[in-house]
Amino acid sequence: MLSLINPIWGVVNYLLIYQMNPVGTWWGKPISQFGVRYSLFAILFTMVGMVVSRKFVPKLQKWPSWWEVGAVLLVLIALANTVIGVDYNYRSRNAIDILWKLMVFVFVLARLVTTRNNLRLTIWSIVLGSLYLGYDAYTAPASSFAFGRLEQIGGADFATTSGFASHLSGMLPLVGVAFLTARTWRWRLVAAASGAFSVNAIIMCRTRSAFIGLMVGALAAFLLAPRVRRYRIHGVLIGGALIAFALTDAPFWERMSTLSSRKALSEDRAAETRINIWKTSLRVLSDYPLGIGLGNFPSVIGRYDYTLHKRATHNTVVVAFVELGIQGGTVFLLLVGGSMLFAFRSLRLADQSAQPVETKLIAYGMLVSCVTYFVTGLGTERFLAESFWWTLVLPLCLYRVVTGEIAAGAEARVPAHAREDESPVPQLAGTIASDF
């Protein structure tokens, strides 16, 4: 009900529900038996709160950003592919249903998480959710493991070990940001615990795609560390790496060692199958350049190679291009690049914001998060995973926070008599308007 008073609490509630999955818990099952859909109720109450408590909804420019237009275009392409695609079936309906629903929440984030306090609440909701998932993995029974790998933790997006590991890998840089920007040691310890449990859970998954994503993300984190906290960040990265190494075991490194051995990779059935899937995907794209339709890959790939029937793409970019066509894949890559661009722009404008140091650290963390999750997604399918889209929209949210603070500061410096006759922030018009 707090979302009706201030809709940002609806966002917090939704983020926690997504990560904790009450339906799968002992304390959530009794309520779910009455047909309660937690995520649906959370987003509905949030949207109602945006109407009844408009004073808590941040004011934005009249027109949406080009990134939001691109996100809408992606949904329209998916809808168009129900006609021009190969087939429209229950898989297509389910995939499109997931896409437009997750985009609704993405737009709610882009609308509400545009003040510094709201952004902080969002980041800490992710920290607490990661702590919950990490602890859940730490206390998981033996039945949750298959062939030594952790399975079935969290909600639908975490049902597979690769999905679970990729989610935590993408959230880990944001947990690091919370640690660096925490104002008290008490909250810093919470962030540290969240990071430690998350790393331990990732190791338990023994997922190569997450390992590669984290390696690339760590390299980006080391090279892109802002000067204002560079040595402290490097120290945190080195310390975190040492702790992570201490948590690993022989089976983990045996699986990761296949990445550096061509012979081991060629003998690894899973890796060989993925390479075959990606090669076959090029044939599918060549025959259907406009796409086969969202959700149709598992059924179509079997027509080209019967051994691959009902197999997933295991690659986020591949699924975007094959299912949504060249046009959909291109829009998707533009959105990914745009998210990183918003993070860079926020970093560039940080000194003019209300909290320069915090802004630089958050922009840096969001950039590393985008890189980590995207690279991880090259080895597993995350196109319809909600948390993947969080990492893409949050840089836009930060950019709106920064430009809003700059505009408010400029307006405060303009004499009262001048505000009546002139644009409140004429000196910033070119900078802000050009970015939207």
Backbone hydrogen bonds, N-H to C=O, Kabsch-Sander energy under -0.5 kcal/mol:
donor,donor_aa,acceptor,acceptor_aa,energy
4,L,1,M,-1.7
5,I,1,M,-0.7
5,I,2,L,-0.9
6,N,2,L,-2.8
9,W,6,N,-2.0
10,G,7,P,-0.9
11,V,7,P,-1.2
12,V,8,I,-2.1
13,N,9,W,-2.3
14,Y,10,G,-2.4
15,L,11,V,-2.6
16,L,12,V,-2.2
17,I,13,N,-2.4
18,Y,14,Y,-2.6
19,Q,15,L,-1.6
20,M,16,L,-2.9
21,N,17,I,-2.6
24,G,21,N,-1.7
25,T,22,P,-1.9
29,K,25,T,-1.8
32,S,28,G,-2.0
33,Q,29,K,-1.5
34,F,31,I,-1.7
35,G,32,S,-1.9
36,V,31,I,-0.8
38,Y,36,V,-0.8
41,F,37,R,-2.5
42,A,38,Y,-2.3
43,I,39,S,-2.4
44,L,40,L,-2.3
45,F,41,F,-2.5
46,T,42,A,-1.7
47,M,43,I,-2.3
48,V,44,L,-2.3
49,G,45,F,-2.4
50,M,46,T,-1.6
51,V,47,M,-0.7
51,V,48,V,-1.0
52,V,48,V,-2.6
53,S,49,G,-2.2
54,R,51,V,-0.6
56,F,53,S,-1.8
57,V,54,R,-1.6
69,V,65,S,-1.9
70,G,66,W,-2.2
71,A,67,W,-2.0
72,V,68,E,-2.1
73,L,69,V,-2.4
74,L,70,G,-2.0
75,V,71,A,-1.6
76,L,72,V,-2.3
77,I,73,L,-2.4
78,A,74,L,-2.0
79,L,75,V,-2.2
80,A,76,L,-2.6
81,N,77,I,-1.9
82,T,79,L,-1.3
83,V,80,A,-1.7
84,I,80,A,-1.9
85,G,81,N,-1.4
86,V,292,I,-1.6
87,D,292,I,-0.8
89,N,87,D,-0.6
93,R,89,N,-2.5
94,N,90,Y,-2.3
95,A,91,R,-2.6
96,I,92,S,-2.7
97,D,93,R,-2.2
98,I,94,N,-2.2
99,L,95,A,-2.4
100,W,96,I,-2.5
101,K,97,D,-1.5
102,L,98,I,-2.5
103,M,99,L,-2.0
104,V,100,W,-1.5
105,F,101,K,-1.5
106,V,102,L,-2.0
107,F,103,M,-2.4
108,V,104,V,-1.8
109,L,105,F,-2.6
110,A,106,V,-2.4
111,R,107,F,-1.1
112,L,108,V,-2.8
113,V,109,L,-2.3
114,T,112,L,-2.0
119,L,115,T,-2.3
120,R,116,R,-2.3
121,L,117,N,-2.3
122,T,118,N,-2.0
123,I,119,L,-2.4
124,W,120,R,-2.5
125,S,121,L,-1.7
126,I,122,T,-1.7
127,V,123,I,-1.9
128,L,124,W,-2.5
129,G,125,S,-2.2
130,S,126,I,-2.5
131,L,127,V,-2.2
132,Y,128,L,-2.2
133,L,129,G,-2.5
134,G,130,S,-2.7
135,Y,131,L,-2.4
136,D,132,Y,-2.5
137,A,133,L,-2.2
138,Y,134,G,-2.1
139,T,135,Y,-2.0
140,A,137,A,-1.2
144,S,141,P,-1.8
145,F,142,A,-1.7
146,A,149,R,-2.8
149,R,146,A,-1.5
150,L,204,M,-1.5
151,E,144,S,-3.4
152,Q,159,A,-1.5
153,I,158,F,-1.0
158,F,155,G,-1.5
159,A,156,A,-1.4
164,F,160,T,-2.3
165,A,161,T,-2.3
166,S,162,S,-2.5
167,H,163,G,-2.0
168,L,164,F,-2.1
169,S,165,A,-2.2
170,G,166,S,-2.2
171,M,167,H,-1.9
172,L,168,L,-1.7
174,L,171,M,-0.7
175,V,171,M,-1.9
176,G,172,L,-2.2
177,V,173,P,-1.9
178,A,174,L,-2.1
179,F,175,V,-2.0
180,L,176,G,-2.2
181,T,177,V,-2.1
182,A,178,A,-1.1
188,R,184,T,-1.8
189,L,185,W,-2.3
190,V,186,R,-1.4
191,A,187,W,-2.2
192,A,188,R,-2.3
193,A,189,L,-2.6
194,S,190,V,-2.3
195,G,191,A,-2.5
196,A,192,A,-2.4
197,F,193,A,-2.6
198,S,194,S,-2.0
199,V,195,G,-2.5
200,N,196,A,-2.2
201,A,197,F,-2.2
202,I,198,S,-2.4
203,I,199,V,-2.2
204,M,200,N,-1.9
205,C,201,A,-1.1
205,C,202,I,-0.5
206,R,202,I,-0.9
206,R,203,I,-0.7
207,T,202,I,-0.6
208,R,206,R,-0.6
211,F,207,T,-1.8
212,I,208,R,-2.6
213,G,209,S,-2.4
214,L,210,A,-2.6
215,M,211,F,-2.1
216,V,212,I,-2.6
217,G,213,G,-2.7
218,A,214,L,-2.9
219,L,215,M,-2.1
220,A,216,V,-2.5
221,A,217,G,-2.7
222,F,218,A,-2.3
223,L,219,L,-2.3
224,L,220,A,-2.6
225,A,221,A,-0.5
229,R,226,P,-1.4
230,R,227,R,-0.8
233,I,229,R,-2.7
234,H,230,R,-2.8
235,G,231,Y,-2.0
236,V,232,R,-2.3
237,L,233,I,-2.8
238,I,234,H,-2.5
239,G,235,G,-2.7
240,G,236,V,-2.9
241,A,237,L,-2.3
242,L,238,I,-2.2
243,I,239,G,-2.2
244,A,240,G,-2.6
245,F,241,A,-2.4
246,A,242,L,-1.9
247,L,243,I,-1.3
248,T,244,A,-0.9
248,T,245,F,-0.7
253,W,249,D,-1.7
254,E,250,A,-2.2
255,R,251,P,-1.8
256,M,252,F,-2.3
257,S,253,W,-2.0
258,T,255,R,-1.0
259,L,256,M,-1.7
260,S,257,S,-1.2
261,S,258,T,-0.6
262,R,260,S,-0.5
265,L,261,S,-2.5
266,S,262,R,-2.4
267,E,263,K,-1.4
268,D,264,A,-0.8
268,D,265,L,-0.7
269,R,267,E,-0.7
272,E,268,D,-2.5
273,T,269,R,-2.5
274,R,270,A,-2.1
275,I,271,A,-2.1
276,N,272,E,-2.1
277,I,273,T,-2.5
278,W,274,R,-2.5
279,K,275,I,-2.1
280,T,276,N,-2.4
281,S,277,I,-2.1
282,L,278,W,-1.1
283,R,279,K,-0.9
284,V,280,T,-1.9
285,L,281,S,-2.7
286,S,282,L,-1.9
287,D,283,R,-1.8
288,Y,284,V,-2.4
291,G,288,Y,-1.8
292,I,322,V,-1.8
293,G,323,E,-2.1
296,N,293,G,-2.0
299,S,296,N,-0.6
300,V,296,N,-2.3
301,I,297,F,-2.7
303,R,300,V,-1.7
304,Y,300,V,-0.6
304,Y,301,I,-1.0
305,D,301,I,-1.6
308,L,305,D,-2.4
309,H,306,Y,-1.3
310,K,298,P,-2.9
311,R,308,L,-2.2
316,T,377,G,-3.3
316,T,380,T,-0.8
319,V,315,N,-2.1
320,A,316,T,-1.6
321,F,317,V,-2.2
322,V,318,V,-3.0
323,E,319,V,-1.9
324,L,320,A,-1.4
325,G,321,F,-1.1
326,I,289,P,-2.8
328,G,324,L,-1.3
329,G,325,G,-2.7
330,T,326,I,-2.2
331,V,327,Q,-2.0
332,F,328,G,-2.3
333,L,329,G,-2.3
334,L,330,T,-2.1
335,L,331,V,-2.1
336,V,332,F,-2.1
337,G,333,L,-2.7
338,G,334,L,-2.6
339,S,335,L,-2.1
340,M,336,V,-1.7
341,L,337,G,-2.0
342,F,338,G,-2.3
343,A,339,S,-1.7
344,F,340,M,-2.1
345,R,341,L,-2.6
346,S,342,F,-2.3
347,L,343,A,-2.0
348,R,344,F,-2.2
349,L,345,R,-1.9
350,A,346,S,-0.5
350,A,347,L,-0.7
352,Q,349,L,-1.8
353,S,350,A,-1.8
359,T,355,Q,-2.6
360,K,356,P,-2.3
361,L,357,V,-2.2
362,I,358,E,-2.6
363,A,359,T,-2.8
364,Y,360,K,-2.3
365,G,361,L,-2.5
366,M,362,I,-2.7
367,L,363,A,-2.1
368,V,364,Y,-2.2
369,S,365,G,-2.3
370,C,366,M,-2.4
371,V,367,L,-2.2
372,T,368,V,-2.8
373,Y,369,S,-2.7
374,F,370,C,-2.3
375,V,371,V,-2.5
376,T,372,T,-2.4
377,G,373,Y,-2.1
378,L,375,V,-1.3
379,G,376,T,-1.8
382,R,380,T,-0.6
385,A,382,R,-1.4
386,E,384,L,-0.6
388,F,385,A,-0.6
389,W,385,A,-1.1
389,W,386,E,-0.6
390,W,386,E,-1.3
391,T,387,S,-1.6
392,L,388,F,-0.7
393,V,389,W,-2.0
394,L,390,W,-2.4
396,L,393,V,-0.5
397,C,393,V,-1.9
398,L,394,L,-2.7
399,Y,395,P,-2.3
400,R,396,L,-2.1
401,V,397,C,-2.1
402,V,398,L,-2.7
403,T,399,Y,-2.7
404,G,400,R,-2.0
405,E,401,V,-2.1
406,I,402,V,-2.4
407,A,403,T,-2.5
408,A,404,G,-2.4
409,G,405,E,-2.4
410,A,406,I,-2.4
411,E,407,A,-2.4
412,A,408,A,-1.9
413,R,409,G,-1.1
414,V,410,A,-0.7
414,V,411,E,-0.8
418,A,415,P,-0.7
419,R,415,P,-1.3
420,E,416,A,-0.7
421,D,418,A,-0.7
422,E,418,A,-2.0
428,L,425,V,-1.5
429,A,425,V,-0.6
429,A,426,P,-0.8
432,I,428,L,-2.6
433,A,429,A,-1.9
434,S,430,G,-1.1
435,D,431,T,-0.6
435,D,432,I,-0.9
436,F,432,I,-0.7
436,F,433,A,-1.1
